[in-house]
Amino acid sequence: MSDHLLHSVSFELTPHDNERLQNLVGWHNEHLEQVELRLGVEVNHLGFQFKVTGLADRIVRAEQVIRDLYEQTRHETLEPASVHLALQSVAEARPNEQVAERMLRLRRKVIRTRNPNQAAYLDNLAAFNINFGVGPAGTGKTYLAVAAAVDALEKEQVRRIVLTRPAVEAGERLGFLPGDLSQKVDPYLRPLYDALYEMLGFETVDRLIEKNVIEIAPLAFMRGRTLNEAFIILDEAQNTTVEQMKMFLTRLGFGSRMVITGDITQCDLPRQQKSGLRDVLEVLEGVEGVGFTFFQAQDVVRHPLVQKIVRAYDQADRLRRETS
């Protein structure tokens, strides 16, 4: 039978719960329309009885994403972004391939991985004391690292969370801004705050910062310290120097875990200065007890255009190297 012929699959969602069903389909069926447009299928339902029509491989993916979304309605109110992420998790999968998934059940939120690389990343975060997550923006490197840190804190595996970034300007000059050093570097640390607020809530984060259970600071503040029983995340590590990276890694104390995230293609250091992230990937290759996860363009879980943009830049970089 030709793969280009239309096929149909029928299935029933259980348990029957009208509120969850409405949550799944969305306002005026907007969530189901997202599935139809993204996968090129037709979705019809009568109550909890669903029928999907389309190409053979597409209807398998559509059924999978609808079932996954219905499962999510047990814990959360779906939004278009939720549907997009669920679709992203099956968009790159081969037909009948089981999409890898790991979950972190935080007190406030359930965090799910969206592709095999994210699942491998969470596995590494649990297995190794030092981890590197390297790849383009939008792959969830920092978000999942923060989620793992919150999970470890809630389970009392660590006593504190330390989040840090190098204060390197990405082409803009912020030196004229008023305030002390901490206030000047606050814009660099904003993505870390955002992830914490989402997972813990504003009041909890502010209270934990006051108690020094959560510390968010520029990398320069790490010098001379030893961090015990802490979950430590270095974000935007491509902007560290070789000396800063060595300094940071040697802060590891007993009972602590470290995650270093970055994108070696987005370095804001002067051209003649080697990135500490690029250097450490060479230095620590093969060292036991260190985990590495390398994300690619297909792992991007933001808007579909972001994935296309990353791929376009990757292709342009390859062409420049070949012609130079």
N, C-alpha and C positions, 0 to 999 in steps of 0.2 A: 504494500500500500504506500502511495507517495506521501512524503513528509509535507507536501504542499497542499494536501487536502485538509479541509476543515474537520475538526473532531469536536466532540462534546464530552464533558464529564459532569456527572451529577453527584452531589454529596449533601449531607445534612450536618448542621452545626449543633452540637450539644455541649452542655445542658441548655434547655430552652430558657432564655431570660430576655424579655422584651427590651429592658433598658440596655443590656449589653448589645443586643441586635441593633438598636438605634445608634448606639455609640459606634458600632462597626461601620454601618453604611454611611453615617454622616448626614449633615444637613442637606436635604434634597439629593441624597445619594452621592455627595461630593467625593467621599472616600472610595466608593466603588468606581466612580468615573476616573479617579486617579489610576486605579489598577488597570482599567480598560485602556486608557491612553498610553500608559507606560509599557504595557505588555502586548498591546495590539490584540486584545480579546474582547468578547462580549460577555457581560456578567448579568444574569437575571436571577431573581430569587422570589419565592413566595413563602413568606415567613422564614423559616430556618432551612428550607429546601433551596439549594443553590444549583445553578447550571451555568457552566462556563464553556464558551464556544470559541475556537481558534485553532491555530497550528498546534500540533501534538505537544511540542516541547513547551509552548507558551501556556497551555492550559494546565500543565503540571505545576508550573511555577505560580500561576494565578491561584490555584487551589491551595498551594502551600502558604502563600502570603495571606490569603483570606483566613485560613485556619490560625496562622500565627497572630494575626491582628485580633481575631476573636479571643484568643488566649490572653492577649494583652488587656482586653477590656475588663478582665477580672480585677486589675489593679489600677488602671489609669483611664483618663478620658482621652480618646484619640484626637489628634489634630492632623492637618495635612502633613506637617513635618514628621509625625510618627509613621504615617503611611509611606512617605518617601523613604525613610530609613528601612522600613520593612521591605520595600521594593528593591532598594539598593542591595540588600542582603541576598536576593535571589537573582538579580540582573546578570551577574557574572557567572552564576553557577551553571554547570552542565546539566542536561536533563537527567532526572532521577538521582542527582547527586544530593546527598544529605548535607545541608548547610551547617557548618560548625557553629555552635552557640555556647557561650558561657554566660552565667548570670552572677551578678553581685547583688544580694538582697540587703540594701541599706535600710535603715529605719524609715527614711523619708521617701525613698525611690528605689526602684528595681532597675539596674543597669544591665543591658543586654549587648553582647557583641553582635556585629553585623556581617562579619566575613571570617574566613579561616585565619587570616593574619591577626585580626584582633583577638580571636580565641587563643591562638598561640602566644600572643603577647601577655594575656592574663595568666596563662599557664606559666610562662617564664617569670612573671612578677611574683607568683607564689613559690617558685622553685629556687630562685637565685637571690642572693643578697644584693647584688649590683646588676642592674638591667639597663640596656640601651634600647630606646625606641627611635628609629631613624626613618624619615620619609617626608613626603610633601604635606602641606597644610591640609587640614580637613580629614585626616585619617584616624583621628581619635587618640593620638599618642598621649597628649597631655591630659585629656579628659579621663581616659581610662586609668592613667597613673594616679590622678587625684581620687578617682573612685576607689581604687585599691588602697590608697592611703586612708580614706574615710572608713572603709571596711575594716582595716587593721586597727584603727583607733576605736571603733565601736566594739570590736571583739577584744579589746584590751591587749592586743598583741604588741602595741607600741604605746608610749605615754604621750607622744606629741607628734605633730606634723610640721615639717619645715619645708617651705616652698621658696625657691630662689631663682633669679634670672640675672644674667649679666646686663648691666645698664649701658648698653651700646645703642647709639642713636641710629635708626634705620633711615638715614638720609635727611631727617629733620633735626633742627636745633632746638633743644628744650632748655638750654642753660639759662635763658633769660627769665624763665618762669619763677614766680616767687615761692618761698617756702624752704624748708630744710631739705637735706638729701633724701630722706624717706619720702617726702611729698613730691620731690622732683621725679623720682623713679616710679611713683605709683602708677602712671600710665602704662609702664612696661609690665607691671604685675596684674593688670586688670583682668586678663583672661583667667588667671588663677583664682582671683576673687569670685568671678562669675561662676566658675565650676563649683566652688565651695558653697556659694549661696544657693545654687540649685539643689545641691545634695543635702545640705544641712539646714538651710533657712538663714535669713539675715540675722535674726536675734541670736541664734546659737553660734554662728560664726563670730559675731562681734564679741560675745561673751567669752568664747574660747581664745580669741586673740587677746582680750584683756587679761586672761589668766595665763597667757603665754603657752597654752596647749597647742595653738596654731601660731606659727611664726612665718610671716611673709616678708622677705628682706632681699635687698640686692646682694649679688654674689660677694661683693667686697666685705660684707659683714660676716662672712664665714671664716675668714682668715684667723688662725690661732685657736680655733675651737675644736673640741672633740664631741661628736653628737652621739650619745648613747640612747638606746630604746626609742629611736625616732624613725619616722618614715620621711625620707628626704628626697625632694624632687628638684632637679635642675632643669629648667625649661629654656628653650632657645639656646641650646648648648653650642650651636654652630658659631655663636658670637663670643665664645670664650677663647682666650689665648691658650697656648700649650701650657704655660705656667699656671694659669688659673684652673685648668682642668685637673692638673696634678694636685694642686692645692685642695680642690674640692673633694676629689676621690679619697684623699688621705684624712678627711674629716670623719670617715666612717668609724663608729664606735660599736661597742658590744650591744647586741640585740637590735641593731638598726638595719634598715634596708634603704637602698638608693635607687632612684630611677633618673636616667639622663635622657632627655628628649631633644630632638632638633632635626633640622633639614639642611644638609650640607650644601644644597644648591642656593640657599638664601642667606649667605653669610654677609654681615654688614661690617666686618673688620676691614682695615686698609688692605689693598690688594697684595702688598708685599708680606702681610702677616698671615701665617698659617693658622687655620682654625684648630682649636683644641679638640673639637669633636672629630674632625677628619684624622687628626694625629692619633687620638686614643683608640680609634677603631683599628688602626694598624698595630699599635703597641700592645693592646690587650687581646688581640686575636689568638684564640686557642687557650687563653688562661681559664683554668677551671674555676667554677663558681660565679662566672660572669655570663649573663644572658644577652643575646642580641636578637632584635626583631627589626626587619627591614620592610617598610611599607612601600607600596607602589601606587601608581596613579589609579589603578582599579580598586584600591582600598579606600578611596575618598568617599566619605559618607555625607558630604554636604550636597548642595544643589547639583543636579547632573551636569550643569555647565562648568562647575569647578573642576570636575574630573576631565572634561574635554580641554579646559584651559591648561591644566597640568600636563596633559599628554602633548598638547601643541607646543608648549615650552620645551618639553623633553626632546621632541623631534627637532625643533629649531636648534637646540644646543648640540645635538648630534651632528646636524648638518654643518654648523659652524666649526666643530672640531674636525670634521672630515675635509673641509675646504681650507682650513688654516694651515 
